Amino acid sequence: MNISRWLATGFLGLAVSLPSFAGKSDDTLNVAFSGEIATLDNYRETGREGLIVARLIYDSLLSRDVASGEFLPELASSYTYVDDKTLDLEIRKNVRFHNGQALTADDVVYTLNLVSSKQYAARYQIAVTWIDKVEKLGDFKVRIRMKAPYPPALEMLAGNLPIYPKSYYEQVGPEGMSTKPVGAGPYRMVEVVPGARYVLERFDGYYKESPKGAPAIKRIVVRTLPEANTQYAELMNGSLDWAWRVPPDEAKNLATRPNIEVKSVPVVRFAYMAFNPSAVPAKTPFSDVRVRRAINHAIDKGAIVKALVGGAAQPIDSACNPLQFGCETSVQQYAFDPKKARELLAEAGYPNGFATDMVVIATPRAQAEVVASMLEKVGIKIRINEQQYAPAVTMWREGKAPLVLFNWGSYGIADVALSTSQFFGGGADDLAKDAVVIEAIKKADVSIDRKERARLYSLALKRVASEAYWVPLWTFSTTTAQNKNLNFSFDFDEFARFYRASWR
């Protein structure tokens, strides 16, 4: 028997008659993720699942209103730019951590200086490397000095840099915070089964002035359920209230259930293929722009989006997401044209094509196989090499991956400083090392003039496209399925703000 088919069809009928009020009746929101949460120490976590839970436990100095884009004071009560490189923040005086400790400037100074230090080695360096040092100006006032003007500073302070209680973190360190976290957020952790189950309860001591607002739901239970069919079965029988990243076919099935609501929201994440022009060994086809352009012509992005990605996803031509500030979309385009691709390969000296590895990271196997099939039709034989994030990035940075297929969420931030700059600004992930592109990006990354930033990013992105350093593929949308009694919407930055959820 085909178990997947049975769960998607036979179980559907059974689910209709089962209750759909499990979460509402006991005021518990039941959430499932397929991926494991590695740690509850925000600065050591890379997975979006763990970072979503972290924003329930911890608060940051600022908060970003997703609808308006406005930055609101969170743990800070106000903020002021002293100059282009200096930011002063007043700290709220009535905030307590979950262990009862009062928040002061000492906690802010300790946290930000610690996580921005080279010794600490935060997992997302881009979130902290702009900080030079943080100084205490008073018991409830701090000053952040930047290494250079950094336009996304407020973005980083709004959720990406949570504040830890100094004395507690000094006592327990990353290992203790991983399983027994203490923050100042709207929920406190009350039960942890590492990698499997996390139970959070509404923090009754949460400060009233928080822009997050008072949580409506008392308890949140987050479980790791690797099997998608298990999630869908539990959604149908009412023991699960919310799941995400539902594939198109399953979304259609679930949308027919009277107790389930399916939503698709465009997000900042996008997919791409990147070439290493100087991969190991030194001679590589990807050093020839004609080969790179041929591969761009060989992939029918629109067909893949329609068949396998679905939702609100759209093909893209530029190395960024159109939702992001500075994303120039008027760049050179490469229409799907296998004949043109074969001609370019022949011109480059590969009339019979060639074989290469393609390292695949966090991409559904079906999508990778279709891309490989399209390339094979123009003569390029692809050996798919699926890797986890950390080893794959190491392979790329060491020049051992000639071609990668990946997706990038830009930390949920709608600014190309967190996408294009990451991969073409001369850093570890930039293997193109185009001097013209690097110069434009470096200037844009430190300018506070939005028009000038847009002009410089446009210049960089047009050159990236003309030189075909990437194959920009498509944007993503996240499809969620939830109990119809749940009043909740997902946001474009891929952070599920469950503190805003309520029951209908």
GILINNOR-V480268 format. One line per field, one symbol per residue. phi: phi as a letter, one per 40 degrees, with the letter a starting at -180 (. if undefined). psi: psi as a letter, one per 30 degrees, with the letter a starting at -180 (. if undefined). burial: b if it has 16 or more other C-alpha atoms within 10 Angstrom, else e. A space follows every 10 residues. Layout:
phi=???
psi=???
burial=???
This chain:
phi=.ccdccccbc cccccccccb bdcccbfbcb bbbcccccac cdcbcbccdc cccccccbbb cbbbccccgc cbcbcccaaa ccacbbbbbc bccbbbcccg cccbcdcccc cccccccccc fdcbcccbcc ccabbcbidb abbbbccadb dcdcdccchc bccbcdcccc cbgdccccbb cbbbccbbcb abbdgbabbb bdcccccccc ccgcccccbb bbbcbccccc cccccccgcb baabfccdcc ccccccccbb bbbbbcbcca babbbbcbcc cdcadccccc cccdcdccbc cccccccbcg gccacbbbca bdcccgccbc bdbbccadcc ccccccccgb cbgabacbcb bfbddccccc dccccccbhb cbbcbcbcdc ccccdcccgc bcabbabbbf fgbcaccbbd ccbbcgcccc ccfccccccc cccccbcbcc ccdcccccdc cccdcccfcb bcbacbbbcb badccccabc bccgbccccc cacc
psi=kjeeeeefde feeefeflkg geeeeghkjj kkkekljelg jeffkfkeee eeeefeelll elkkjeefgk kkkcfkflkk keafgkkkkk kkfgkklfgf kkklfeeeee eeeeffleee ikeiefffff kelkkkflfh klkjklelkj egeeeefiff ilkljeeeee efaeeefefi kkagafkkkf kkjkgekkkk kkjfgkkffk fflkkekekk jkljjejeee eeeeeeggfk fkllhkleee eeeeffkfgk kkkkkklfkl llkkkjfhlk lekkfffkfe eeeeeeffki eeeeeeefea bglkllflhl kffkkgjkfi lkljljieee eeeeeeefgi fgalklkjkk khkkeeeeee eeeeeefggj kkjkjkllee eeeeeefggg jfkkjllkfg ggkikffgde eefgggaffj fehjeeeeee eeeefgkgje eeeeeeeeee eeeeeefhfl jkdlllkkkl klkffkjkkl lfggjjifff llk.
burial=eeeeeeebee ebeebeeeeb bbbbeebbbb bbbbbbbbbb bbbbbbebbb bbbbbbbbbb bbbbeeeeee bbbbbbbbbe eeeebbbbbb bbbebbbbee bebbbbbbbb bbbbbbbeee ebebeebbeb bbbbbbeeeb bbbbbbeebb bbbbbbbbbb bbbbbbebbe eeebebbbbb bbbbbbbbbe ebeeebbbbb bbbebbbeeb ebebbebbbb bbbbbeebbe bbbbbbbbbb bbbbebbbee beebeebebb bbbbbbbbbb bbbbbbbbbe eeeebbbebb bbbbbbbbbb bbebbeeebb bbbbbbbbbb bbbbbbbbbe bbbbebbbeb bbbbbbebeb eebeeeebbb beeeeebbeb bbbbbbbbbb bbebebeeee ebbeebbebb bbbbbbbbbb bbbbbbbbbb bbbbbbeebb bbbbeebbeb bbebbbbeee eebbebbbbb bbbbbebbbb bbbbbbbbbb bbbbbbebeb bbbbbbbbbe bbbe
